Amino acid sequence: MTHRPRRLGGWSGSLTGAVTLAVLAAVTQAAAQGAPPPLQVPAKSVPVPDDVSPQMAKIIGAPLRTNWDIQPKTGEAWKPVAEAGAAALGKLVPGMLERLKVKVERTTIDGVRAFILTPEEIPPENRNRLLVHVHGGCYVLNPGEAGLPEAIFMAGFGRFKVISVDYRMPPEATYPAAHDDAMTVWKAATRMADPKNMAIFGTSAGGALTLAMVLRAKQEALPLPAAIAPGTPMSDTTKVGDSFVTNAMLDNVLVSPDGFCDAGAKVYANGHDLKDPMLSPVYGDMHGFPPTILTTGTRDLLLSNTVRVHRKLRDAGVEAYLQVAEGQSHAHYIRDDTAPETRKVFEEIAWFFNRHLGR
């Protein structure tokens, strides 16, 4: 297939200025620390890989996300942004449910909004199993049905029953509301099924929440899941990590470490220390974590966030499995259920869960 290369050298003046300032800041910081100067990389054209499906090629080759550089400073300012995005994404949910043969029911669990997703057919080995899902969206996006695609894919491709947490976000509430809601549902879920038969999963902010839920469960002496699947987790909101630089302006979803997602996380944190393991779980103690499967892509701005978690888990003696998708930016694998790459991601997670969950 033939694809038009993405030219990274023809940025607008604002992008060029931002990159120049970032380079100057890096050079200044390196000089002050006595470190080697940063490598200067020339502009280049980056084509879409030839060996991906047409569906994924379209996603990979899409232009940079619109409004990637917005910086709302309050929950009230984020609300219309979240509502507009949710309205657009919500229109896609019925088709996903129909294609993957999944039923969804809105519910409330101990005061927390949630959805229960049930596949049309649950195989015998999954009938006593239950998954808990926490959606992504930088802690400010994807309320209601807009947070369901990943849960639908897991229910449909993996044929598991799933509880998806519709946790509170700004302006309704700030940190630790999302964490508290997720833990409330987890505690309730452990009364519905044996924790040895359960897993937690989520992507982006949901990936960070997945990790933070295990940290909290350890702290509070609660049952741990048998396995977890943090997808491209926002594991370091302090923006430490090589791919924050190498994949900046290449990731067509998050785009920049100083873009909308950074702004959203700061609004949710509401002044709380961003290096706290609840907001940056890579700094938490991962000894005793359950087996973990992590997912990212070669163009993902959070590739390093994911790789660093994988390394920390391995250093803690935890079984950790890392799948990296060719050419994909942040969370591309939850964009199109008809892409074979999407099916493969969720079948891989289902395979991992099947290895570790009881029956």
Secondary structure as the mmCIF struct_conf table of DSSP 4:
data_model
#
loop_
_struct_conf.conf_type_id
_struct_conf.id
_struct_conf.beg_label_comp_id
_struct_conf.beg_label_asym_id
_struct_conf.beg_label_seq_id
_struct_conf.end_label_comp_id
_struct_conf.end_label_asym_id
_struct_conf.end_label_seq_id
HELX_LH_PP_P HELX_LH_PP_P1 ARG A 4 PRO A 5
STRN STRN1 ARG A 6 ARG A 7
BEND BEND1 LEU A 8 GLY A 9
HELX_RH_AL_P HELX_RH_AL_P1 GLY A 13 GLN A 33
TURN_TY1_P TURN_TY1_P1 GLY A 34 GLY A 34
HELX_LH_PP_P HELX_LH_PP_P2 ALA A 35 GLN A 40
STRN STRN2 SER A 45 VAL A 46
HELX_LH_PP_P HELX_LH_PP_P3 PRO A 47 PRO A 49
TURN_TY1_P TURN_TY1_P2 ASP A 50 ASP A 51
BEND BEND2 VAL A 52 VAL A 52
HELX_RH_AL_P HELX_RH_AL_P2 PRO A 54 ILE A 60
TURN_TY1_P TURN_TY1_P3 GLY A 61 GLY A 61
BEND BEND3 ALA A 62 ALA A 62
HELX_LH_PP_P HELX_LH_PP_P4 PRO A 63 ARG A 65
TURN_TY1_P TURN_TY1_P4 THR A 66 ASP A 69
BEND BEND4 THR A 74 THR A 74
HELX_RH_AL_P HELX_RH_AL_P3 GLY A 75 GLY A 90
TURN_TY1_P TURN_TY1_P5 LYS A 91 LEU A 92
HELX_RH_AL_P HELX_RH_AL_P4 VAL A 93 LEU A 100
TURN_TY1_P TURN_TY1_P6 LYS A 101 LYS A 101
STRN STRN3 VAL A 102 ILE A 109
TURN_TY1_P TURN_TY1_P7 ASP A 110 GLY A 111
STRN STRN4 VAL A 112 PRO A 119
BEND BEND5 GLU A 120 GLU A 120
HELX_RH_3T_P HELX_RH_3T_P1 PRO A 124 ASN A 126
TURN_TY1_P TURN_TY1_P8 ARG A 127 ASN A 128
STRN STRN5 LEU A 130 VAL A 134
BEND BEND6 GLY A 137 GLY A 137
TURN_TY1_P TURN_TY1_P9 CYS A 138 VAL A 140
BEND BEND7 LEU A 141 LEU A 141
HELX_RH_3T_P HELX_RH_3T_P2 GLY A 144 GLY A 147
HELX_RH_AL_P HELX_RH_AL_P5 PRO A 149 GLY A 158
STRN STRN6 VAL A 162 VAL A 165
TURN_TY1_P TURN_TY1_P10 PRO A 170 GLU A 172
TURN_TY1_P TURN_TY1_P11 TYR A 175 PRO A 176
HELX_RH_AL_P HELX_RH_AL_P6 ALA A 177 ALA A 189
TURN_TY1_P TURN_TY1_P12 THR A 190 MET A 192
BEND BEND8 ALA A 193 ALA A 193
HELX_RH_3T_P HELX_RH_3T_P3 PRO A 195 ASN A 197
STRN STRN7 MET A 198 THR A 203
TURN_TY1_P TURN_TY1_P13 SER A 204 SER A 204
HELX_RH_AL_P HELX_RH_AL_P7 ALA A 205 GLN A 219
TURN_TY1_P TURN_TY1_P14 GLU A 220 ALA A 221
HELX_LH_PP_P HELX_LH_PP_P5 LEU A 222 PRO A 225
BEND BEND9 ALA A 226 ALA A 226
STRN STRN8 ALA A 227 GLY A 231
BEND BEND10 THR A 232 THR A 232
TURN_TY1_P TURN_TY1_P15 THR A 237 THR A 238
BEND BEND11 GLY A 241 GLY A 241
TURN_TY1_P TURN_TY1_P16 ASP A 242 ASP A 242
HELX_RH_AL_P HELX_RH_AL_P8 SER A 243 THR A 246
TURN_TY1_P TURN_TY1_P17 ASN A 247 LEU A 250
TURN_TY1_P TURN_TY1_P18 ASN A 252 LEU A 254
TURN_TY1_P TURN_TY1_P19 PRO A 257 ASP A 258
BEND BEND12 GLY A 259 GLY A 259
HELX_RH_AL_P HELX_RH_AL_P9 PHE A 260 ALA A 269
TURN_TY1_P TURN_TY1_P20 ASN A 270 GLY A 271
TURN_TY1_P TURN_TY1_P21 LEU A 274 LYS A 275
BEND BEND13 ASP A 276 ASP A 276
TURN_TY1_P TURN_TY1_P22 PRO A 277 LEU A 279
BEND BEND14 SER A 280 SER A 280
HELX_RH_3T_P HELX_RH_3T_P4 PRO A 281 TYR A 283
BEND BEND15 GLY A 284 GLY A 284
TURN_TY1_P TURN_TY1_P23 HIS A 287 GLY A 288
HELX_LH_PP_P HELX_LH_PP_P6 PHE A 289 PRO A 291
STRN STRN9 THR A 292 GLY A 297
TURN_TY1_P TURN_TY1_P24 THR A 298 ARG A 299
TURN_TY1_P TURN_TY1_P25 LEU A 301 LEU A 302
HELX_RH_AL_P HELX_RH_AL_P10 LEU A 303 ASP A 315
TURN_TY1_P TURN_TY1_P26 ALA A 316 GLY A 317
STRN STRN10 ALA A 320 ALA A 325
TURN_TY1_P TURN_TY1_P27 GLU A 326 GLY A 327
TURN_TY1_P TURN_TY1_P28 HIS A 330 ALA A 331
HELX_RH_3T_P HELX_RH_3T_P5 HIS A 332 ILE A 334
BEND BEND16 ARG A 335 ARG A 335
TURN_TY1_P TURN_TY1_P29 ASP A 337 THR A 338
BEND BEND17 ALA A 339 ALA A 339
HELX_RH_AL_P HELX_RH_AL_P11 PRO A 340 HIS A 356
BEND BEND18 LEU A 357 LEU A 357
#
